[in-house]
């Protein structure tokens, strides 16, 4: 089969198109014919091997798996002997062991049936970003109807879902993004938008019950200044962190500080779960969440897609068609 592989960590130049052996499936796995894959910030981390702590799980000197895992959507070709939820011909989406390839193996408990009103390309850009947003807004942030919610990084992969989820649960949403993406954030349903190149969300004028910080840049003092006295800040982003731990240091400081103040400062580790995928399927089929795709690239242009993502140019999600 054709696949994008990498033999070492680095920039987009380490990615190359190759022909490799089609994967075999374990008893609890299915074999998917991949129709589309989703590009996320996690894909960039797996490519670069940064932060370095990530390599403890994925390979110290080089990737253990030359085809990076990630978001996929496709058709079930074969199932393992212990699989009960899917059969050949089902259209599914979720997390594959190798995303940028014509076929991938995927665990049954990391897949769900594709939403009936979504294309395979749309389904492919849902899993990691939408689950992260769901956990941040609903499970950890515990958003409530009528609350004022601020979302930094609102135009990105996670942010585009976070805006829609907060609105779906009845919040008044303010999205923070750059000048060229204000229209996108408004189209996602944000009640207000802030251009971070011109205005400061922590100017002390407005205060929010919940802040979902996806951009990963604001200091804890700025987040606290924008919160209500008993508000919650959920730290998702950490792209400005140093190479060893990424943004984990800021999250750890937030958790420590939260013990001594009235505001709740917290973070979380996303999980790959079929239960959350099914929750998102319900929301998509109800018309409350719609995947926002910026661009699609064919499989052999994954390096170009990665450069587009790394440059911060993506408006919403980027899909790879296979």
C-alpha positions as CSV (number, residue, x, y, z in Angstrom):
1,X,0.0,0.0,0.0
2,X,1.0,3.7,-0.3
3,X,1.8,5.5,2.9
4,X,3.6,8.6,4.2
5,X,6.5,7.4,6.3
6,X,9.3,9.0,8.4
7,X,12.5,7.4,9.5
8,X,13.6,10.2,11.8
9,X,12.2,13.2,13.6
10,X,12.3,16.7,12.0
11,X,10.5,19.2,9.8
12,X,8.2,18.3,7.0
13,X,11.1,17.2,4.8
14,X,11.4,13.9,6.8
15,X,8.0,12.8,5.4
16,X,8.1,10.8,2.2
17,X,5.7,8.7,0.1
18,X,6.6,5.0,0.1
19,X,5.1,1.5,-0.6
20,X,4.9,-0.6,2.6
21,X,3.2,-3.8,3.7
22,X,-0.5,-3.6,4.5
23,X,-1.1,-4.0,8.3
24,X,-2.4,-7.1,10.0
25,X,-5.1,-6.8,12.6
26,X,-5.3,-8.2,16.1
27,X,-8.4,-9.9,17.6
28,X,-9.8,-6.6,18.9
29,X,-9.0,-4.5,15.8
30,X,-10.5,-3.8,12.4
31,X,-8.7,-3.2,9.1
32,X,-9.8,0.1,7.5
33,X,-9.6,1.3,3.9
34,X,-8.7,4.9,4.7
35,X,-10.6,7.5,2.7
36,X,-9.5,10.5,4.6
37,X,-7.2,11.5,7.5
38,X,-7.2,14.5,9.7
39,X,-4.2,16.7,10.4
40,X,-3.8,18.1,13.9
41,X,-1.2,19.8,16.1
42,X,-0.5,16.3,17.5
43,X,0.6,15.2,14.0
44,X,3.2,18.0,14.1
45,X,4.4,16.9,17.5
46,X,4.8,13.3,16.3
47,X,6.7,14.5,13.2
48,X,9.1,16.7,15.1
49,X,9.4,14.5,18.3
50,X,8.8,17.6,20.4
51,X,8.4,18.0,23.3
52,X,11.1,15.4,24.0
53,X,9.1,13.7,26.7
54,X,6.8,12.5,23.9
55,X,9.6,10.3,22.6
56,X,9.4,8.1,25.7
57,X,6.2,6.6,24.2
58,X,6.9,6.9,20.5
59,X,10.6,6.2,20.1
60,X,13.7,7.9,21.6
61,X,15.9,8.3,18.5
62,X,13.4,7.6,15.7
63,X,9.6,6.9,15.5
64,X,8.7,3.3,16.5
65,X,6.0,3.4,13.9
66,X,7.1,5.0,10.6
67,X,3.5,5.8,9.7
68,X,2.2,8.3,12.3
69,X,-1.0,7.4,14.1
70,X,-3.9,9.8,14.0
71,X,-7.5,10.7,12.9
72,X,-9.0,8.6,10.1
73,X,-12.3,7.8,8.4
74,X,-12.9,5.0,6.1
75,X,-14.6,1.7,5.3
76,X,-14.2,-1.5,7.3
77,X,-12.5,-4.2,5.2
78,X,-12.0,-6.9,7.8
79,X,-12.5,-7.4,11.5
80,X,-10.7,-9.4,14.2
81,X,-12.2,-12.4,15.9
82,X,-13.2,-10.4,19.0
83,X,-14.8,-7.5,17.2
84,X,-18.6,-7.2,17.7
85,X,-19.6,-3.6,16.9
86,X,-18.5,-3.5,13.3
87,X,-18.5,-5.6,10.1
88,X,-17.1,-5.3,6.6
89,X,-18.6,-2.4,4.7
90,X,-19.3,-0.1,7.7
91,X,-18.2,3.5,7.4
92,X,-16.4,4.5,10.6
93,X,-14.2,7.2,12.0
94,X,-11.8,7.4,14.9
95,X,-8.1,6.7,15.7
96,X,-5.9,4.6,13.4
97,X,-2.5,3.1,14.1
98,X,-1.2,4.7,10.9
99,X,-3.3,7.6,9.6
100,X,-1.5,8.7,6.4
101,X,-1.8,5.4,4.5
102,X,-4.3,3.5,2.2
103,X,-5.0,1.0,5.0
104,X,-4.8,1.1,8.8
105,X,-5.5,-1.1,11.7
106,X,-7.6,0.4,14.5
107,X,-8.9,-0.8,17.8
108,X,-12.6,-1.4,18.0
109,X,-12.9,0.8,21.2
110,X,-11.4,3.8,19.3
111,X,-13.9,3.9,16.5
112,X,-17.5,4.9,16.0
113,X,-19.9,4.8,13.0
114,X,-19.6,7.9,10.8
115,X,-22.3,10.5,11.3
116,X,-24.9,10.1,8.6
117,X,-24.8,13.8,7.6
118,X,-21.1,14.1,7.4
119,X,-18.7,13.2,4.6
120,X,-15.8,11.0,5.2
121,X,-13.5,14.0,4.9
122,X,-15.5,15.8,7.6
123,X,-15.6,12.8,9.9
124,X,-11.8,12.4,9.5
125,X,-11.1,15.8,11.1
126,X,-13.3,15.2,14.1
127,X,-11.6,12.8,16.5
128,X,-8.7,14.4,18.4
129,X,-9.7,18.0,18.1
130,X,-13.4,17.6,18.8
131,X,-12.8,15.2,21.7
132,X,-10.3,17.7,23.2
133,X,-12.8,20.5,22.8
134,X,-15.6,18.3,24.3
135,X,-13.5,17.5,27.3
136,X,-12.4,21.1,27.8
137,X,-15.8,22.7,27.5
138,X,-18.2,20.1,28.8
139,X,-16.4,17.6,31.0
140,X,-13.7,19.7,32.7
141,X,-15.1,23.2,32.1
142,X,-18.6,22.0,33.0
143,X,-20.2,24.7,30.9
144,X,-23.6,25.9,31.9
145,X,-26.4,27.7,30.0
146,X,-26.1,31.4,30.2
147,X,-22.4,31.5,31.2
148,X,-20.0,33.8,29.6
149,X,-17.2,31.7,27.9
150,X,-14.0,32.9,26.4
151,X,-12.1,30.7,23.9
152,X,-8.6,31.6,22.9
153,X,-7.3,30.1,19.7
154,X,-10.9,30.0,18.5
155,X,-10.1,29.7,14.8
156,X,-8.0,26.5,15.1
157,X,-8.8,22.8,15.0
158,X,-9.8,22.5,18.7
159,X,-11.1,26.1,18.9
160,X,-13.5,25.7,16.0
161,X,-15.2,22.9,17.9
162,X,-15.0,24.5,21.3
163,X,-16.9,27.6,20.0
164,X,-19.7,25.4,18.6
165,X,-19.9,23.2,21.7
166,X,-20.1,26.1,24.1
167,X,-22.9,27.6,22.0
168,X,-24.7,24.2,21.8
169,X,-24.9,24.1,25.6
170,X,-26.3,27.6,25.8
171,X,-23.3,29.8,26.7
172,X,-22.5,33.3,25.5
173,X,-19.3,32.8,23.6
174,X,-16.4,35.2,22.9
175,X,-13.7,33.9,20.5
176,X,-10.1,35.2,20.3
177,X,-8.3,35.0,17.0
178,X,-6.3,36.9,14.5
179,X,-7.6,39.6,12.1
180,X,-7.9,37.3,9.0
181,X,-10.0,34.7,10.9
182,X,-12.6,36.9,12.6
183,X,-15.2,36.0,10.0
184,X,-14.7,32.3,10.5
185,X,-15.1,32.5,14.3
186,X,-18.3,34.5,13.8
187,X,-19.6,31.9,11.3
188,X,-19.0,29.2,13.9
189,X,-21.6,31.0,16.2
190,X,-19.5,33.2,18.5
191,X,-21.5,36.1,19.9
192,X,-18.4,38.3,20.2
193,X,-14.9,38.2,18.7
194,X,-11.6,39.7,19.9
195,X,-8.8,40.4,17.5
196,X,-5.7,39.6,19.6
197,X,-3.5,41.8,17.4
198,X,-5.5,44.9,18.5
199,X,-7.3,44.2,21.8
200,X,-6.5,42.4,25.1
201,X,-9.1,40.0,26.4
202,X,-7.7,40.6,29.9
203,X,-8.2,44.3,29.9
204,X,-10.3,44.1,33.1
205,X,-13.5,45.3,31.4
206,X,-15.0,41.9,30.8
207,X,-15.0,38.8,33.0
208,X,-15.8,35.2,32.1
209,X,-17.2,32.3,33.9
210,X,-15.1,29.9,31.8
211,X,-12.0,30.4,29.8
212,X,-10.8,27.6,27.5
213,X,-7.2,28.6,26.7
214,X,-6.2,26.8,23.5
215,X,-3.7,29.3,22.2
216,X,-1.3,28.4,25.0
217,X,0.3,31.8,25.4
218,X,-1.4,33.8,28.2
219,X,0.3,33.9,31.6
220,X,-1.7,32.7,34.5
221,X,-2.1,36.2,35.9
222,X,-3.7,37.4,32.6
223,X,-6.2,34.4,32.7
224,X,-7.1,35.2,36.3
225,X,-7.6,38.9,35.5
226,X,-10.2,37.9,32.8
227,X,-12.0,35.4,35.1
228,X,-14.9,36.0,37.5
229,X,-13.8,35.6,41.1
230,X,-15.0,31.9,41.0
231,X,-14.5,31.3,37.3
232,X,-12.7,28.3,35.7
233,X,-9.8,28.4,33.3
234,X,-9.1,25.1,31.4
235,X,-5.6,25.1,29.9
236,X,-5.5,23.1,26.6
237,X,-2.7,24.7,24.7
238,X,1.0,24.7,25.4
239,X,2.7,25.5,22.1
240,X,5.0,28.1,23.5
241,X,6.5,25.8,26.1
242,X,10.1,24.6,26.0
243,X,11.3,21.6,24.1
244,X,11.5,19.1,27.0
245,X,7.9,19.3,28.5
246,X,6.1,21.6,26.1
247,X,3.3,23.4,28.0
248,X,3.1,21.0,30.9
249,X,5.0,23.3,33.2
250,X,2.4,26.0,32.9
251,X,-0.4,23.5,33.6
252,X,1.4,22.2,36.6
253,X,1.8,25.8,37.9
254,X,-1.9,26.4,37.3
255,X,-2.9,23.3,39.3
256,X,-0.7,24.4,42.2
257,X,-1.9,27.9,42.2
258,X,-5.5,26.8,42.0
259,X,-5.3,25.4,45.6
260,X,-4.8,28.9,47.0
261,X,-7.2,31.0,45.1
262,X,-11.0,31.2,44.5
263,X,-10.7,30.5,40.8
264,X,-10.2,27.1,39.3
265,X,-7.2,26.7,37.1
266,X,-6.9,23.2,35.6
267,X,-5.9,21.1,32.6
268,X,-6.4,17.5,31.4
269,X,-5.0,14.7,29.2
270,X,-7.2,13.9,26.2
271,X,-8.3,10.3,25.8
272,X,-9.2,8.3,22.7
273,X,-12.6,6.9,23.4
274,X,-15.4,5.5,21.2
275,X,-17.9,6.8,23.8
276,X,-16.8,10.4,23.2
277,X,-16.9,9.8,19.4
278,X,-20.5,8.6,19.8
279,X,-21.3,11.7,21.8
280,X,-19.9,13.9,19.0
281,X,-21.8,11.8,16.4
282,X,-25.0,12.7,18.2
283,X,-24.1,16.4,18.2
284,X,-23.1,16.4,14.5
285,X,-26.3,14.6,13.5
286,X,-28.4,17.0,15.5
287,X,-26.8,19.9,13.6
288,X,-25.2,21.4,16.7
289,X,-21.6,20.8,15.5
290,X,-20.2,20.9,12.0
291,X,-16.6,20.1,11.1
292,X,-14.9,23.2,9.6
293,X,-12.4,22.2,6.9
294,X,-9.9,24.8,5.7
295,X,-8.2,22.7,3.0
296,X,-7.8,19.2,1.7
297,X,-4.6,17.7,0.3
298,X,-4.0,14.4,-1.4
299,X,-1.8,11.8,0.3
300,X,1.4,12.7,-1.6
301,X,1.1,16.3,-0.4
302,X,1.1,15.6,3.3
303,X,4.4,17.6,3.7
304,X,2.8,20.7,2.1
305,X,-0.2,20.2,4.4
306,X,2.0,20.0,7.4
307,X,3.8,23.3,6.4
308,X,0.4,25.0,6.1
309,X,-0.6,23.8,9.5
310,X,2.7,24.7,11.2
311,X,2.6,28.2,9.7
312,X,-0.6,28.9,11.6
313,X,-2.5,29.5,8.4
314,X,-5.3,26.9,8.9
315,X,-8.8,28.1,9.4
316,X,-10.4,25.2,11.3
317,X,-9.1,21.8,10.2
318,X,-7.0,20.3,7.4
319,X,-7.9,17.0,5.8
320,X,-5.9,14.5,3.8
321,X,-7.7,12.5,1.1
322,X,-6.4,9.0,0.3
